[in-house]
Amino acid sequence: MIRSFVALLLDDVLRESITATVERLRPLSRAVAWVPSQNLHVTLQFLGGQTEERLTAAEAALDDAAARSAPIDLTLHGLGAFPGLERPRILWIGVAEGALEVRALQARVADALAARGFPREERAWHPHLTIGRVFDERRWRREAGPALRGALARAATTRFGVLRVSELALMRSDLSPSGARHTARRCVPLACGVSDSGH
């Protein structure tokens, strides 16, 4: 079975901008498993373990969704956490401009996958880019002093840049003792020049 997900990939400039913030936060808490720079992405839907046959069906679903979607620009801005910064489990960078458009894109992807038998995720999808996972809540609380709080406050108002979304990526994720390695199985370009107004 191939562990897989659908994602939006970053360009190098945006990746470097986000990585610079992660590197400033990294030494302030050892309770966080930070996402390696090369693995940063926006997840549209996690598919879990799939066979080759099912991944071919997923590719067809992405073709359908992409054909009905125009390229969009997302402004990545601010830092937050699920469920909140007091007791975080996931640290993320948010989407400012483009949030409605990317929600519509994700809904088209979810619909196309559901039409081919892939289960929908139960939780509502919120546009975000995960940068870290808190694996030791007690340690996080111990380390959440002025330095960490100040750095989080600065990151909460940071504009990281604009992500031009022009393709959907079907990714595979291989787990190893050194962490996950993500590789693109297929990238599907969004239909150029098509807009929601139908022109």
C-alpha positions in Angstrom: 0.0 0.0 0.0 1.3 3.5 -0.9 0.7 6.2 1.7 -0.5 9.2 -0.3 -2.2 12.6 -0.3 -3.2 15.5 -2.5 -1.2 18.7 -2.1 -0.3 22.1 -3.3 3.5 22.5 -3.6 5.6 25.6 -2.8 8.0 27.4 -4.9 11.6 27.8 -3.7 11.2 31.5 -2.6 8.2 30.8 -0.4 9.8 27.6 1.0 12.9 29.7 2.0 10.7 32.4 3.6 8.9 29.8 5.8 12.0 27.9 6.6 13.7 31.0 7.9 10.8 31.4 10.5 10.9 27.8 11.4 14.7 28.0 12.1 14.1 31.0 14.4 11.5 29.0 16.3 13.3 25.7 16.4 15.7 26.4 19.3 13.0 27.9 21.5 11.1 24.6 22.0 12.3 21.0 21.9 8.7 19.8 22.2 8.0 20.3 18.5 8.6 18.0 15.5 9.3 20.6 12.9 8.4 19.8 9.3 11.6 19.6 7.2 11.9 22.3 4.5 11.6 19.9 1.6 8.3 18.5 3.0 6.4 21.8 3.4 3.1 21.8 1.5 -0.6 22.5 1.7 -2.6 19.3 2.1 -5.9 19.2 0.3 -6.8 15.6 1.2 -5.0 12.8 2.9 -5.7 9.5 1.1 -3.9 7.0 3.4 -2.6 3.7 2.1 -3.7 3.0 -1.4 -3.0 0.4 -4.2 -1.6 1.4 -7.6 -5.1 0.8 -9.0 -6.7 3.2 -6.6 -4.0 5.8 -7.2 -4.8 5.7 -10.9 -8.4 6.4 -10.0 -7.2 9.3 -7.8 -5.2 10.7 -10.8 -8.4 10.6 -12.9 -10.2 12.5 -10.1 -7.5 15.2 -10.1 -7.8 15.5 -13.8 -11.6 16.2 -13.4 -11.0 18.7 -10.6 -8.2 20.5 -12.4 -10.2 20.8 -15.6 -12.8 22.9 -13.7 -10.3 25.1 -11.7 -8.4 28.2 -12.6 -5.0 29.1 -11.2 -5.2 31.1 -8.0 -2.9 33.2 -5.8 -2.7 32.5 -2.1 -1.1 34.9 0.4 0.5 32.9 3.2 0.2 35.0 6.4 0.5 34.5 10.1 1.0 31.6 12.4 -1.6 29.8 14.5 -2.3 26.4 16.0 -4.9 23.7 16.3 -6.7 23.8 18.7 -5.0 27.0 20.0 -1.6 28.4 20.9 -2.1 27.7 24.6 -2.3 23.9 24.1 -1.2 23.4 20.5 -1.0 20.1 18.7 -0.4 21.5 15.2 1.5 24.7 14.4 0.5 26.2 11.0 0.8 29.1 8.7 -2.5 30.5 7.5 -3.9 31.8 4.2 -5.1 35.4 3.9 -6.0 36.4 0.4 -7.2 33.5 -1.7 -8.8 31.5 1.2 -12.3 31.3 -0.5 -10.8 30.3 -3.8 -8.7 27.5 -2.3 -11.6 26.3 -0.3 -13.6 26.0 -3.5 -10.6 24.1 -5.1 -10.4 21.7 -2.2 -14.1 21.1 -2.4 -13.8 20.2 -6.1 -11.0 17.8 -5.4 -13.0 16.2 -2.5 -16.1 15.8 -4.8 -14.1 14.3 -7.6 -12.4 11.8 -5.2 -15.7 10.9 -3.5 -17.2 10.2 -7.0 -14.5 7.5 -7.3 -15.1 6.0 -3.9 -12.5 7.8 -1.7 -14.1 8.7 1.6 -14.5 12.3 2.6 -12.6 13.6 5.6 -15.0 14.1 8.6 -13.6 17.4 9.8 -14.2 20.6 7.8 -11.1 21.6 5.8 -9.3 24.9 6.8 -6.6 26.2 4.5 -3.3 26.0 6.3 0.3 24.9 5.9 1.6 22.7 8.8 5.1 23.6 10.0 5.3 21.5 13.2 3.6 19.1 15.5 3.8 19.3 19.3 4.6 15.8 20.6 5.3 16.8 24.3 2.6 19.1 25.7 4.1 19.3 29.2 7.5 20.3 27.7 5.8 22.9 25.5 4.2 24.5 28.5 7.5 24.5 30.4 9.3 26.1 27.5 6.6 28.6 26.6 8.4 31.6 28.2 8.9 35.1 26.9 11.3 34.2 24.1 8.9 31.6 22.5 5.8 33.7 23.1 7.5 36.7 21.5 8.7 34.8 18.5 5.2 33.3 18.0 3.6 36.8 18.3 6.0 38.1 15.6 5.3 35.2 13.3 1.5 35.7 13.8 1.8 39.0 11.9 4.4 37.8 9.3 3.5 37.8 5.6 5.4 34.9 4.1 4.6 35.6 0.4 2.3 34.6 -2.4 1.8 31.0 -3.6 0.7 30.8 -7.2 -1.4 27.6 -7.4 -1.3 26.3 -10.9 -1.3 22.5 -10.3 -2.5 19.7 -8.1 0.0 17.2 -6.9 -0.7 13.6 -6.0 2.0 12.8 -3.5 3.4 9.6 -2.0 4.9 9.6 1.5 7.5 7.0 2.4 8.1 6.6 6.2 11.6 5.8 7.5 13.4 6.1 10.8 14.8 9.5 9.6 11.3 10.8 8.9 8.8 11.0 6.0 10.0 11.5 2.4 7.4 13.0 0.1 7.7 12.6 -3.7 5.3 13.8 -6.4 3.7 10.9 -8.2 1.9 13.2 -10.7 1.3 16.9 -11.0 -1.9 18.0 -12.8 -2.0 21.5 -14.2 -5.1 23.6 -13.5 -7.1 24.7 -16.6 -5.5 27.9 -17.8 -7.7 31.0 -18.4 -10.8 29.4 -16.9 -12.5 31.5 -14.2 -15.5 30.9 -12.0 -17.5 33.4 -14.0 -17.3 31.0 -16.9 -15.3 33.3 -19.3 
